[in-house]
Amino acid sequence: MIVRLHILADQELAAAAAFYEARAHGLGADFLAEAEATRDLLSAFPAIGPVLEHDIRRIAFRRFPYSYLYRIATEEIRVLAVMHHSRRPGYWTGRK
């Protein structure tokens, strides 16, 4: 199944990668590789993440404290947020 990121989720992903890259050379690339591996897992197994509320699910990255918050649609998986585990809970709730 195709995984598509909401434009704000894509920006969150890029910002997190830039943050990690600023901390250590290559760490941003490691973060993006982890994000891609998680996206591949999600594409293969859409219902893998537990339901948080209504039809929103969550799948955590293995190495970094981030999760994809997503919704399964008929033709795609829509990632609404790339959420850090310790920041602003619920900020993404208005996204479709």
Biopython code that builds the backbone (N, CA, C, O; Angstrom):
import numpy as np
from Bio.PDB.StructureBuilder import StructureBuilder

atoms = [
    (1, "MET", "N", (0.835, -1.170, 0.000)),
    (1, "MET", "CA", (0.000, 0.000, 0.000)),
    (1, "MET", "C", (0.892, 1.250, 0.000)),
    (1, "MET", "O", (1.946, 1.257, 0.637)),
    (2, "ILE", "N", (0.485, 2.276, -0.692)),
    (2, "ILE", "CA", (1.259, 3.521, -0.779)),
    (2, "ILE", "C", (1.133, 4.308, 0.527)),
    (2, "ILE", "O", (0.042, 4.440, 1.081)),
    (3, "VAL", "N", (2.251, 4.821, 1.005)),
    (3, "VAL", "CA", (2.280, 5.664, 2.196)),
    (3, "VAL", "C", (2.551, 7.091, 1.750)),
    (3, "VAL", "O", (3.558, 7.367, 1.097)),
    (4, "ARG", "N", (1.640, 8.002, 2.109)),
    (4, "ARG", "CA", (1.810, 9.424, 1.763)),
    (4, "ARG", "C", (1.862, 10.252, 3.041)),
    (4, "ARG", "O", (1.081, 10.044, 3.969)),
    (5, "LEU", "N", (2.795, 11.188, 3.065)),
    (5, "LEU", "CA", (2.921, 12.068, 4.218)),
    (5, "LEU", "C", (2.158, 13.369, 3.988)),
    (5, "LEU", "O", (2.242, 13.975, 2.919)),
    (6, "HIS", "N", (1.422, 13.781, 4.996)),
    (6, "HIS", "CA", (0.813, 15.105, 5.016)),
    (6, "HIS", "C", (1.954, 16.109, 4.867)),
    (6, "HIS", "O", (3.067, 15.841, 5.319)),
    (7, "ILE", "N", (1.705, 17.236, 4.255)),
    (7, "ILE", "CA", (2.786, 18.213, 4.013)),
    (7, "ILE", "C", (3.459, 18.642, 5.322)),
    (7, "ILE", "O", (4.672, 18.850, 5.349)),
    (8, "LEU", "N", (2.692, 18.774, 6.397)),
    (8, "LEU", "CA", (3.280, 19.159, 7.683)),
    (8, "LEU", "C", (4.084, 18.005, 8.291)),
    (8, "LEU", "O", (5.087, 18.242, 8.964)),
    (9, "ALA", "N", (3.661, 16.778, 8.063)),
    (9, "ALA", "CA", (4.427, 15.620, 8.521)),
    (9, "ALA", "C", (5.760, 15.550, 7.778)),
    (9, "ALA", "O", (6.788, 15.221, 8.371)),
    (10, "ASP", "N", (5.742, 15.855, 6.497)),
    (10, "ASP", "CA", (6.973, 15.878, 5.707)),
    (10, "ASP", "C", (7.933, 16.939, 6.249)),
    (10, "ASP", "O", (9.141, 16.710, 6.322)),
    (11, "GLN", "N", (7.398, 18.087, 6.623)),
    (11, "GLN", "CA", (8.218, 19.150, 7.217)),
    (11, "GLN", "C", (8.781, 18.724, 8.570)),
    (11, "GLN", "O", (9.926, 19.039, 8.892)),
    (12, "GLU", "N", (7.986, 18.012, 9.360)),
    (12, "GLU", "CA", (8.459, 17.519, 10.658)),
    (12, "GLU", "C", (9.599, 16.520, 10.473)),
    (12, "GLU", "O", (10.577, 16.532, 11.220)),
    (13, "LEU", "N", (9.459, 15.665, 9.476)),
    (13, "LEU", "CA", (10.500, 14.682, 9.179)),
    (13, "LEU", "C", (11.810, 15.383, 8.802)),
    (13, "LEU", "O", (12.879, 15.023, 9.297)),
    (14, "ALA", "N", (11.717, 16.374, 7.933)),
    (14, "ALA", "CA", (12.906, 17.118, 7.504)),
    (14, "ALA", "C", (13.535, 17.878, 8.670)),
    (14, "ALA", "O", (14.759, 17.921, 8.791)),
    (15, "ALA", "N", (12.716, 18.472, 9.521)),
    (15, "ALA", "CA", (13.229, 19.230, 10.671)),
    (15, "ALA", "C", (13.942, 18.309, 11.662)),
    (15, "ALA", "O", (14.995, 18.661, 12.194)),
    (16, "ALA", "N", (13.376, 17.147, 11.905)),
    (16, "ALA", "CA", (14.009, 16.195, 12.822)),
    (16, "ALA", "C", (15.341, 15.708, 12.253)),
    (16, "ALA", "O", (16.324, 15.594, 12.985)),
    (17, "ALA", "N", (15.376, 15.423, 10.954)),
    (17, "ALA", "CA", (16.624, 14.989, 10.319)),
    (17, "ALA", "C", (17.689, 16.080, 10.424)),
    (17, "ALA", "O", (18.852, 15.790, 10.704)),
    (18, "ALA", "N", (17.293, 17.326, 10.203)),
    (18, "ALA", "CA", (18.242, 18.447, 10.309)),
    (18, "ALA", "C", (18.750, 18.592, 11.748)),
    (18, "ALA", "O", (19.929, 18.868, 11.970)),
    (19, "PHE", "N", (17.855, 18.405, 12.720)),
    (19, "PHE", "CA", (18.237, 18.475, 14.131)),
    (19, "PHE", "C", (19.310, 17.425, 14.434)),
    (19, "PHE", "O", (20.344, 17.740, 15.024)),
    (20, "TYR", "N", (19.059, 16.188, 14.031)),
    (20, "TYR", "CA", (20.018, 15.122, 14.310)),
    (20, "TYR", "C", (21.327, 15.324, 13.560)),
    (20, "TYR", "O", (22.398, 15.046, 14.101)),
    (21, "GLU", "N", (21.257, 15.800, 12.332)),
    (21, "GLU", "CA", (22.472, 16.039, 11.545)),
    (21, "GLU", "C", (23.324, 17.133, 12.189)),
    (21, "GLU", "O", (24.553, 17.076, 12.141)),
    (22, "ALA", "N", (22.668, 18.127, 12.792)),
    (22, "ALA", "CA", (23.402, 19.196, 13.476)),
    (22, "ALA", "C", (24.112, 18.672, 14.731)),
    (22, "ALA", "O", (25.106, 19.246, 15.174)),
    (23, "ARG", "N", (23.601, 17.598, 15.287)),
    (23, "ARG", "CA", (24.198, 17.010, 16.491)),
    (23, "ARG", "C", (25.419, 16.153, 16.159)),
    (23, "ARG", "O", (26.413, 16.167, 16.885)),
    (24, "ALA", "N", (25.336, 15.406, 15.053)),
    (24, "ALA", "CA", (26.454, 14.536, 14.672)),
    (24, "ALA", "C", (26.353, 14.221, 13.183)),
    (24, "ALA", "O", (25.288, 13.858, 12.683)),
    (25, "HIS", "N", (27.451, 14.360, 12.499)),
    (25, "HIS", "CA", (27.486, 14.087, 11.064)),
    (25, "HIS", "C", (27.012, 12.660, 10.789)),
    (25, "HIS", "O", (27.517, 11.703, 11.375)),
    (26, "GLY", "N", (26.044, 12.534, 9.898)),
    (26, "GLY", "CA", (25.520, 11.227, 9.526)),
    (26, "GLY", "C", (24.308, 10.781, 10.326)),
    (26, "GLY", "O", (23.598, 9.861, 9.920)),
    (27, "LEU", "N", (24.068, 11.424, 11.459)),
    (27, "LEU", "CA", (22.935, 11.026, 12.292)),
    (27, "LEU", "C", (21.600, 11.382, 11.643)),
    (27, "LEU", "O", (20.611, 10.671, 11.822)),
    (28, "GLY", "N", (21.572, 12.474, 10.894)),
    (28, "GLY", "CA", (20.355, 12.839, 10.159)),
    (28, "GLY", "C", (20.022, 11.799, 9.098)),
    (28, "GLY", "O", (18.856, 11.450, 8.914)),
    (29, "ALA", "N", (21.024, 11.312, 8.411)),
    (29, "ALA", "CA", (20.819, 10.249, 7.411)),
    (29, "ALA", "C", (20.350, 8.965, 8.087)),
    (29, "ALA", "O", (19.507, 8.248, 7.548)),
    (30, "ASP", "N", (20.895, 8.674, 9.270)),
    (30, "ASP", "CA", (20.446, 7.502, 10.026)),
    (30, "ASP", "C", (18.972, 7.640, 10.400)),
    (30, "ASP", "O", (18.209, 6.678, 10.319)),
    (31, "PHE", "N", (18.585, 8.832, 10.803)),
    (31, "PHE", "CA", (17.186, 9.082, 11.147)),
    (31, "PHE", "C", (16.284, 8.863, 9.927)),
    (31, "PHE", "O", (15.243, 8.213, 10.027)),
    (32, "LEU", "N", (16.685, 9.402, 8.794)),
    (32, "LEU", "CA", (15.881, 9.234, 7.576)),
    (32, "LEU", "C", (15.813, 7.770, 7.136)),
    (32, "LEU", "O", (14.782, 7.320, 6.636)),
    (33, "ALA", "N", (16.899, 7.031, 7.318)),
    (33, "ALA", "CA", (16.888, 5.604, 6.994)),
    (33, "ALA", "C", (15.919, 4.860, 7.910)),
    (33, "ALA", "O", (15.199, 3.968, 7.461)),
    (34, "GLU", "N", (15.901, 5.221, 9.174)),
    (34, "GLU", "CA", (14.954, 4.616, 10.120)),
    (34, "GLU", "C", (13.516, 4.973, 9.752)),
    (34, "GLU", "O", (12.623, 4.129, 9.835)),
    (35, "ALA", "N", (13.294, 6.212, 9.349)),
    (35, "ALA", "CA", (11.959, 6.643, 8.925)),
    (35, "ALA", "C", (11.511, 5.853, 7.698)),
    (35, "ALA", "O", (10.347, 5.462, 7.601)),
    (36, "GLU", "N", (12.425, 5.618, 6.766)),
    (36, "GLU", "CA", (12.093, 4.861, 5.559)),
    (36, "GLU", "C", (11.800, 3.393, 5.891)),
    (36, "GLU", "O", (10.873, 2.803, 5.336)),
    (37, "ALA", "N", (12.582, 2.814, 6.787)),
    (37, "ALA", "CA", (12.342, 1.425, 7.188)),
    (37, "ALA", "C", (10.978, 1.291, 7.874)),
    (37, "ALA", "O", (10.263, 0.312, 7.660)),
    (38, "THR", "N", (10.634, 2.261, 8.680)),
    (38, "THR", "CA", (9.329, 2.251, 9.360)),
    (38, "THR", "C", (8.214, 2.426, 8.338)),
    (38, "THR", "O", (7.166, 1.790, 8.446)),
    (39, "ARG", "N", (8.433, 3.280, 7.353)),
    (39, "ARG", "CA", (7.447, 3.476, 6.280)),
    (39, "ARG", "C", (7.267, 2.196, 5.470)),
    (39, "ARG", "O", (6.143, 1.862, 5.093)),
    (40, "ASP", "N", (8.342, 1.482, 5.200)),
    (40, "ASP", "CA", (8.249, 0.209, 4.469)),
    (40, "ASP", "C", (7.465, -0.827, 5.267)),
    (40, "ASP", "O", (6.645, -1.557, 4.710)),
    (41, "LEU", "N", (7.717, -0.888, 6.562)),
    (41, "LEU", "CA", (6.982, -1.801, 7.432)),
    (41, "LEU", "C", (5.495, -1.455, 7.435)),
    (41, "LEU", "O", (4.640, -2.337, 7.361)),
    (42, "LEU", "N", (5.208, -0.182, 7.520)),
    (42, "LEU", "CA", (3.824, 0.292, 7.508)),
    (42, "LEU", "C", (3.144, -0.027, 6.182)),
    (42, "LEU", "O", (1.975, -0.410, 6.165)),
    (43, "SER", "N", (3.850, 0.122, 5.093)),
    (43, "SER", "CA", (3.295, -0.188, 3.779)),
    (43, "SER", "C", (2.942, -1.666, 3.661)),
    (43, "SER", "O", (1.920, -2.023, 3.075)),
    (44, "ALA", "N", (3.788, -2.514, 4.215)),
    (44, "ALA", "CA", (3.565, -3.958, 4.137)),
    (44, "ALA", "C", (2.483, -4.441, 5.104)),
    (44, "ALA", "O", (1.749, -5.384, 4.807)),
    (45, "PHE", "N", (2.391, -3.785, 6.262)),
    (45, "PHE", "CA", (1.454, -4.201, 7.312)),
    (45, "PHE", "C", (0.699, -2.990, 7.853)),
    (45, "PHE", "O", (0.996, -2.537, 8.959)),
    (46, "PRO", "N", (-0.259, -2.457, 7.116)),
    (46, "PRO", "CA", (-0.937, -1.214, 7.506)),
    (46, "PRO", "C", (-1.578, -1.215, 8.894)),
    (46, "PRO", "O", (-1.609, -0.177, 9.555)),
    (47, "ALA", "N", (-2.083, -2.348, 9.339)),
    (47, "ALA", "CA", (-2.777, -2.398, 10.632)),
    (47, "ALA", "C", (-1.843, -2.712, 11.789)),
    (47, "ALA", "O", (-2.307, -3.055, 12.877)),
    (48, "ILE", "N", (-0.535, -2.602, 11.577)),
    (48, "ILE", "CA", (0.438, -2.960, 12.603)),
    (48, "ILE", "C", (0.354, -2.062, 13.838)),
    (48, "ILE", "O", (0.577, -2.532, 14.954)),
    (49, "GLY", "N", (0.040, -0.795, 13.658)),
    (49, "GLY", "CA", (0.019, 0.134, 14.777)),
    (49, "GLY", "C", (-1.289, 0.087, 15.544)),
    (49, "GLY", "O", (-2.353, -0.081, 14.948)),
    (50, "PRO", "N", (-1.220, 0.233, 16.858)),
    (50, "PRO", "CA", (-2.446, 0.261, 17.649)),
    (50, "PRO", "C", (-3.253, 1.532, 17.376)),
    (50, "PRO", "O", (-2.693, 2.570, 17.024)),
    (51, "VAL", "N", (-4.550, 1.440, 17.538)),
    (51, "VAL", "CA", (-5.426, 2.596, 17.351)),
    (51, "VAL", "C", (-5.319, 3.491, 18.583)),
    (51, "VAL", "O", (-5.466, 3.026, 19.713)),
    (52, "LEU", "N", (-5.060, 4.784, 18.353)),
    (52, "LEU", "CA", (-4.993, 5.755, 19.450)),
    (52, "LEU", "C", (-6.372, 6.316, 19.756)),
    (52, "LEU", "O", (-6.826, 6.312, 20.900)),
    (53, "GLU", "N", (-7.020, 6.793, 18.718)),
    (53, "GLU", "CA", (-8.368, 7.333, 18.842)),
    (53, "GLU", "C", (-9.013, 7.328, 17.470)),
    (53, "GLU", "O", (-8.364, 7.577, 16.454)),
    (54, "HIS", "N", (-10.295, 7.040, 17.466)),
    (54, "HIS", "CA", (-11.061, 6.918, 16.217)),
    (54, "HIS", "C", (-10.325, 5.975, 15.260)),
    (54, "HIS", "O", (-10.205, 4.785, 15.548)),
    (55, "ASP", "N", (-9.840, 6.478, 14.147)),
    (55, "ASP", "CA", (-9.139, 5.621, 13.183)),
    (55, "ASP", "C", (-7.668, 5.994, 13.043)),
    (55, "ASP", "O", (-7.026, 5.613, 12.064)),
    (56, "ILE", "N", (-7.131, 6.723, 13.995)),
    (56, "ILE", "CA", (-5.727, 7.132, 13.969)),
    (56, "ILE", "C", (-4.880, 6.068, 14.666)),
    (56, "ILE", "O", (-5.172, 5.653, 15.788)),
    (57, "ARG", "N", (-3.839, 5.644, 13.983)),
    (57, "ARG", "CA", (-2.927, 4.633, 14.507)),
    (57, "ARG", "C", (-1.533, 5.223, 14.692)),
    (57, "ARG", "O", (-1.220, 6.300, 14.185)),
    (58, "ARG", "N", (-0.709, 4.490, 15.429)),
    (58, "ARG", "CA", (0.650, 4.943, 15.717)),
    (58, "ARG", "C", (1.628, 3.799, 15.520)),
    (58, "ARG", "O", (1.388, 2.673, 15.956)),
    (59, "ILE", "N", (2.737, 4.106, 14.855)),
    (59, "ILE", "CA", (3.839, 3.147, 14.752)),
    (59, "ILE", "C", (5.122, 3.884, 15.130)),
    (59, "ILE", "O", (5.449, 4.924, 14.558)),
    (60, "ALA", "N", (5.834, 3.332, 16.096)),
    (60, "ALA", "CA", (7.044, 3.966, 16.614)),
    (60, "ALA", "C", (8.267, 3.571, 15.795)),
    (60, "ALA", "O", (8.368, 2.451, 15.295)),
    (61, "PHE", "N", (9.187, 4.513, 15.672)),
    (61, "PHE", "CA", (10.491, 4.214, 15.093)),
    (61, "PHE", "C", (11.236, 3.353, 16.125)),
    (61, "PHE", "O", (10.963, 3.457, 17.320)),
    (62, "ARG", "N", (12.140, 2.538, 15.693)),
    (62, "ARG", "CA", (12.857, 1.652, 16.617)),
    (62, "ARG", "C", (13.975, 2.377, 17.364)),
    (62, "ARG", "O", (14.141, 2.179, 18.568)),
    (63, "ARG", "N", (14.728, 3.200, 16.675)),
    (63, "ARG", "CA", (15.934, 3.782, 17.268)),
    (63, "ARG", "C", (15.739, 5.199, 17.807)),
    (63, "ARG", "O", (16.440, 5.610, 18.732)),
    (64, "PHE", "N", (14.815, 5.932, 17.248)),
    (64, "PHE", "CA", (14.622, 7.335, 17.608)),
    (64, "PHE", "C", (13.271, 7.511, 18.291)),
    (64, "PHE", "O", (12.351, 6.728, 18.051)),
    (65, "PRO", "N", (13.139, 8.532, 19.143)),
    (65, "PRO", "CA", (11.881, 8.727, 19.883)),
    (65, "PRO", "C", (10.802, 9.429, 19.051)),
    (65, "PRO", "O", (10.289, 10.477, 19.443)),
    (66, "TYR", "N", (10.472, 8.852, 17.925)),
    (66, "TYR", "CA", (9.467, 9.397, 17.010)),
    (66, "TYR", "C", (8.495, 8.301, 16.608)),
    (66, "TYR", "O", (8.813, 7.113, 16.655)),
    (67, "SER", "N", (7.312, 8.726, 16.215)),
    (67, "SER", "CA", (6.299, 7.820, 15.678)),
    (67, "SER", "C", (5.626, 8.465, 14.489)),
    (67, "SER", "O", (5.551, 9.689, 14.387)),
    (68, "TYR", "N", (5.134, 7.622, 13.585)),
    (68, "TYR", "CA", (4.195, 8.068, 12.560)),
    (68, "TYR", "C", (2.797, 7.923, 13.148)),
    (68, "TYR", "O", (2.447, 6.876, 13.692)),
    (69, "LEU", "N", (2.016, 8.967, 13.034)),
    (69, "LEU", "CA", (0.595, 8.894, 13.341)),
    (69, "LEU", "C", (-0.108, 8.855, 12.005)),
    (69, "LEU", "O", (0.108, 9.733, 11.170)),
    (70, "TYR", "N", (-0.947, 7.854, 11.782)),
    (70, "TYR", "CA", (-1.470, 7.638, 10.439)),
    (70, "TYR", "C", (-2.899, 7.133, 10.444)),
    (70, "TYR", "O", (-3.440, 6.695, 11.459)),
    (71, "ARG", "N", (-3.474, 7.215, 9.276)),
    (71, "ARG", "CA", (-4.844, 6.753, 9.021)),
    (71, "ARG", "C", (-4.793, 5.874, 7.781)),
    (71, "ARG", "O", (-4.125, 6.207, 6.802)),
    (72, "ILE", "N", (-5.499, 4.754, 7.824)),
    (72, "ILE", "CA", (-5.587, 3.870, 6.668)),
    (72, "ILE", "C", (-6.802, 4.276, 5.847)),
    (72, "ILE", "O", (-7.931, 4.260, 6.338)),
    (73, "ALA", "N", (-6.563, 4.635, 4.606)),
    (73, "ALA", "CA", (-7.639, 4.981, 3.676)),
    (73, "ALA", "C", (-7.801, 3.828, 2.688)),
    (73, "ALA", "O", (-7.074, 2.837, 2.748)),
    (74, "THR", "N", (-8.745, 3.970, 1.796)),
    (74, "THR", "CA", (-9.015, 2.910, 0.826)),
    (74, "THR", "C", (-7.815, 2.635, -0.073)),
    (74, "THR", "O", (-7.468, 1.478, -0.312)),
    (75, "GLU", "N", (-7.190, 3.681, -0.563)),
    (75, "GLU", "CA", (-6.109, 3.516, -1.545)),
    (75, "GLU", "C", (-4.720, 3.862, -1.026)),
    (75, "GLU", "O", (-3.730, 3.661, -1.731)),
    (76, "GLU", "N", (-4.632, 4.381, 0.200)),
    (76, "GLU", "CA", (-3.326, 4.789, 0.709)),
    (76, "GLU", "C", (-3.321, 4.818, 2.231)),
    (76, "GLU", "O", (-4.358, 4.744, 2.889)),
    (77, "ILE", "N", (-2.111, 4.930, 2.756)),
    (77, "ILE", "CA", (-1.913, 5.179, 4.174)),
    (77, "ILE", "C", (-1.487, 6.629, 4.277)),
    (77, "ILE", "O", (-0.520, 7.041, 3.635)),
    (78, "ARG", "N", (-2.189, 7.395, 5.066)),
    (78, "ARG", "CA", (-1.928, 8.832, 5.175)),
    (78, "ARG", "C", (-1.257, 9.118, 6.510)),
    (78, "ARG", "O", (-1.891, 8.994, 7.558)),
    (79, "VAL", "N", (0.029, 9.504, 6.488)),
    (79, "VAL", "CA", (0.758, 9.874, 7.697)),
    (79, "VAL", "C", (0.414, 11.323, 8.008)),
    (79, "VAL", "O", (0.700, 12.228, 7.225)),
    (80, "LEU", "N", (-0.204, 11.524, 9.167)),
    (80, "LEU", "CA", (-0.638, 12.856, 9.568)),
    (80, "LEU", "C", (0.449, 13.619, 10.310)),
    (80, "LEU", "O", (0.503, 14.847, 10.255)),
    (81, "ALA", "N", (1.319, 12.884, 11.008)),
    (81, "ALA", "CA", (2.353, 13.555, 11.806)),
    (81, "ALA", "C", (3.554, 12.642, 11.985)),
    (81, "ALA", "O", (3.431, 11.417, 12.005)),
    (82, "VAL", "N", (4.713, 13.265, 12.115)),
    (82, "VAL", "CA", (5.932, 12.600, 12.544)),
    (82, "VAL", "C", (6.180, 13.193, 13.923)),
    (82, "VAL", "O", (6.790, 14.253, 14.066)),
    (83, "MET", "N", (5.692, 12.482, 14.933)),
    (83, "MET", "CA", (5.588, 13.036, 16.280)),
    (83, "MET", "C", (6.739, 12.594, 17.176)),
    (83, "MET", "O", (7.045, 11.407, 17.277)),
    (84, "HIS", "N", (7.369, 13.571, 17.823)),
    (84, "HIS", "CA", (8.357, 13.271, 18.852)),
    (84, "HIS", "C", (7.597, 12.814, 20.089)),
    (84, "HIS", "O", (6.537, 13.356, 20.399)),
    (85, "HIS", "N", (8.121, 11.837, 20.788)),
    (85, "HIS", "CA", (7.403, 11.245, 21.909)),
    (85, "HIS", "C", (7.266, 12.153, 23.123)),
    (85, "HIS", "O", (6.432, 11.890, 23.989)),
    (86, "SER", "N", (8.051, 13.198, 23.208)),
    (86, "SER", "CA", (8.011, 14.054, 24.397)),
    (86, "SER", "C", (7.572, 15.490, 24.130)),
    (86, "SER", "O", (7.770, 16.359, 24.978)),
    (87, "ARG", "N", (6.988, 15.749, 22.982)),
    (87, "ARG", "CA", (6.639, 17.136, 22.662)),
    (87, "ARG", "C", (5.189, 17.290, 22.258)),
    (87, "ARG", "O", (4.658, 16.480, 21.498)),
    (88, "ARG", "N", (4.555, 18.316, 22.760)),
    (88, "ARG", "CA", (3.229, 18.774, 22.354)),
    (88, "ARG", "C", (2.237, 17.663, 21.978)),
    (88, "ARG", "O", (1.892, 17.540, 20.803)),
    (89, "PRO", "N", (1.789, 16.884, 22.899)),
    (89, "PRO", "CA", (0.822, 15.838, 22.525)),
    (89, "PRO", "C", (-0.458, 16.450, 21.952)),
    (89, "PRO", "O", (-0.952, 17.467, 22.441)),
    (90, "GLY", "N", (-0.969, 15.821, 20.928)),
    (90, "GLY", "CA", (-2.232, 16.246, 20.337)),
    (90, "GLY", "C", (-2.164, 17.415, 19.370)),
    (90, "GLY", "O", (-3.204, 17.848, 18.872)),
    (91, "TYR", "N", (-0.984, 17.940, 19.085)),
    (91, "TYR", "CA", (-0.886, 19.098, 18.186)),
    (91, "TYR", "C", (-1.375, 18.802, 16.782)),
    (91, "TYR", "O", (-1.743, 19.725, 16.056)),
    (92, "TRP", "N", (-1.388, 17.571, 16.388)),
    (92, "TRP", "CA", (-1.706, 17.121, 15.025)),
    (92, "TRP", "C", (-3.199, 16.851, 14.820)),
    (92, "TRP", "O", (-3.607, 16.554, 13.697)),
    (93, "THR", "N", (-4.017, 16.941, 15.851)),
    (93, "THR", "CA", (-5.397, 16.457, 15.780)),
    (93, "THR", "C", (-6.255, 17.114, 14.711)),
    (93, "THR", "O", (-7.253, 16.517, 14.309)),
    (94, "GLY", "N", (-5.936, 18.279, 14.236)),
    (94, "GLY", "CA", (-6.729, 18.932, 13.202)),
    (94, "GLY", "C", (-6.379, 18.519, 11.770)),
    (94, "GLY", "O", (-7.011, 18.984, 10.822)),
    (95, "ARG", "N", (-5.395, 17.665, 11.610)),
    (95, "ARG", "CA", (-4.931, 17.296, 10.266)),
    (95, "ARG", "C", (-5.806, 16.196, 9.664)),
    (95, "ARG", "O", (-6.312, 15.317, 10.361)),
    (96, "LYS", "N", (-5.964, 16.282, 8.330)),
    (96, "LYS", "CA", (-6.754, 15.281, 7.599)),
    (96, "LYS", "C", (-5.887, 14.590, 6.568)),
    (96, "LYS", "O", (-6.364, 13.713, 5.848)),
]
sb = StructureBuilder()
sb.init_structure("model")
sb.init_model(0)
sb.init_chain("A")
sb.init_seg("    ")
for serial, (resi, resn, name, xyz) in enumerate(atoms, 1):
    if name == "N":
        sb.init_residue(resn, " ", resi, " ")
    sb.init_atom(name, np.array(xyz, "f"), 0.0, 1.0, " ", f" {name:<3s}", serial, name[0])
structure = sb.get_structure()
